[in-house]
């Protein structure tokens, strides 16, 4: 059995008690929010995200401090919080920039 590693750079928040976001697809799209599930082998965590792109764990990437206006992050925070409330779930942490690794 082989292991596959991938990663995402995302503006996201982990969701308590859920590992699969497909049940929330309709509600999330209303808030312009997506989901991804990732983590160590067989220990997935569900994240609600407003921005995500593939990341290479072996190559550092720099995001300049002025790349996003602070109002953009405030806007994304509100979208994620609103989506979580609409879906009846609780955030496990505040939204923010995360490098999310996945091993499957």
N, C-alpha and C positions, 0 to 999 in steps of 0.2 A: 504494500500500500504506500503510495506517495503522498507527499504533503504539498499543498499549493499555498503560496503566500501572496497576498495582494494588500493594497492600502489605499486610503482615500484621505485627501485633505478636504475638510468639510467645516462649514459653519453649522453647528448642530448642537443638540442636547440629547443625552441618553434618557430613555423612558423606563420608569420602574415597572418591573413585573411582566414585561412583554419581550418576546424575541422575534416575532414576525409581524410586519406592518401591513400585510396585504388586506387585513380586515378593515384598515383605516383608509385605504386608497381613495375612496370617494370623498370622504371628509377632508383629507389632506389637500386634494386638488382644489377644493374651494378656498383654501388659505394660501395657495401657491407654495406648498410645503411638500417635500418628498420624504421617503424613509430609506434607511439602509440597515442591514443587520450584519454585524461583524464582531469578531473577537478571537480569542484563542480557540483551538479545536473544541467543538461541541459546547462552547460556553458563550453563544452569541448574545449580543446586547443590541436592542433596537434603538435607533437614533432617528429623531425627526430633524430634517435638514433643509436649509434654504439654498445651499450652494455646496456642491461636492464635485471633485475631480479626482481622477486616478493619480496616485502618488507613487513614486519609486522610493522604497525604503533605503536603497543604496545610494541615492543622490540627493543631497540637501537642496532645498528650495527656500529662497528668501522672499518674504512678503514685506515690502517696504511699509513703514508705519503710515505713510500718507496714501497708500494704495486705495483705501476706502475712507470716505468721510465718516466720522463717528455716527452721523445720522443714519447711515446705511445699516450699521450693526444694530442700532436701536430699532430700526424698522424690521430687520430680520428677527430680533428678539421677540418683538410683538407678534410677528407671524407664527413663530414656533409656539409661543405661550398660548395664543388663540387657538391654534390647531390642537394642542394638548387638551385644552379645556373642552373644545368641541368633541373630541374623541373620548373624553372622560378618563384621561390618564394623567399621571403625575410625572413631572420631570425629576430625574435623579440628580441633576446638576443644572446650573444656569447655562444657557446657550453661549457658545464661544467657538473659537477656532480650535479644531481638533485634528490630529493626525491619527487616523483609526486604522490599525493593522488587523488583518484577517488571516487566519490559518485554517485551512480546511483540508 
